[in-house]
Amino acid sequence: MSQRTLARYLTEEQRHKGIITNDLKLLLEVVARACQAISVAVGKGALGGVLGEAGSDNIQGEAQKKLDVLSNEILLEANEWGGHLAAMASEEMDLPHLVPHRFPKGEYLLTFDPLDGSSNIDVNVSIGTIFSVLKCPDGADLNTPQAAEQAFLQPGSAQVAAGYAVYGPTTLLVLSVGDGVVVFTLDREQGQFVLTRENVRIPAETNEFAINMANRRFWEAPLRDYVDEMQAGKSGSLGKDYNMRWVASMVADVHRIMTRGGIFMYPLDEKLRAKGGKLRLLYEANPMAFLVEQAGGAASTGRQRILDIVPERLHQRVPVILGSRQEVERVVACHSP
Ligand code: P6P
């Protein structure tokens, strides 16, 4: 059987399921091509002169890596001209980026973390691009970047598509348009993404958890007690031994969970309480929550379903507990009064 490329998958979804418009198909193909370009830049590393600091900070007050800035520029330039987008928002930009007047505007909004896990770039650990697609509300004020922010403040349940690329031993594109989760592998010789896995399902149970244990002293008691029980293994109340992984690259940790199950936790902790959490809602938590739920998993702040949160700010942060549904539900239950 001939290979099913991304273009063929999207065409067939459009033809048979009627859940993809031409503009959404173009948007996703453009984003995929941008991820291919980012994959090439990431793969060059020191040979491409793209390692190290860019010498600037983003709105998060985080020092930007050269590849953060380059990846952001690749996504902006790729998406400006197609006529499928009204505006974009990125972890690396304070305000939304409006489609320039010289290009037609479309009906979609795109948010992205252009290169997530960039602290891992210089140590050659998997990193990735996370993206989320929303419909632009009718009548949205897109006259200025400041005014355009309001259009993005939609709950994650309003997403029409979400995905991530993971730049690891292979470059993968993991995508959902609301019809389950599929995985494409980049065929570097042909220069296109080829469908390699359909109907991704996250096992409901797991014995593997992902959390940065160095923050234990800052966690709220319910979460701390739960993780202690995971560490207690068979002799504890959970009655089974657990394994732990922490890549410190959300895309890599989430992809492991999409592949074999697990629970990923970046909970609220005392040093982050004022900020609301570590991970950003619009372009990290929401797209990952959409994908995880589409694969049968669950995604919560510990107290609320992530996809139900109505954002108040573009770069709002939230606690994230996501992955195998039974495990997430147990963690949520331990937060219940
Ligand atoms: P820590 C990467 O900077 C990131 O935003 C996520 O990809 C990752 O899960 C988390 O931060 C790692 O945070 O505190 O363990 O370095």
Boltz pocket constraint, residues with backbone or C-beta under 6 A from the ligand:
constraints:
  - pocket:
      binder: B
      contacts: [[A, 116], [A, 117], [A, 118], [A, 119], [A, 212], [A, 248], [A, 249], [A, 250], [A, 251], [A, 266], [A, 278], [A, 279]]
      max_distance: 6.0
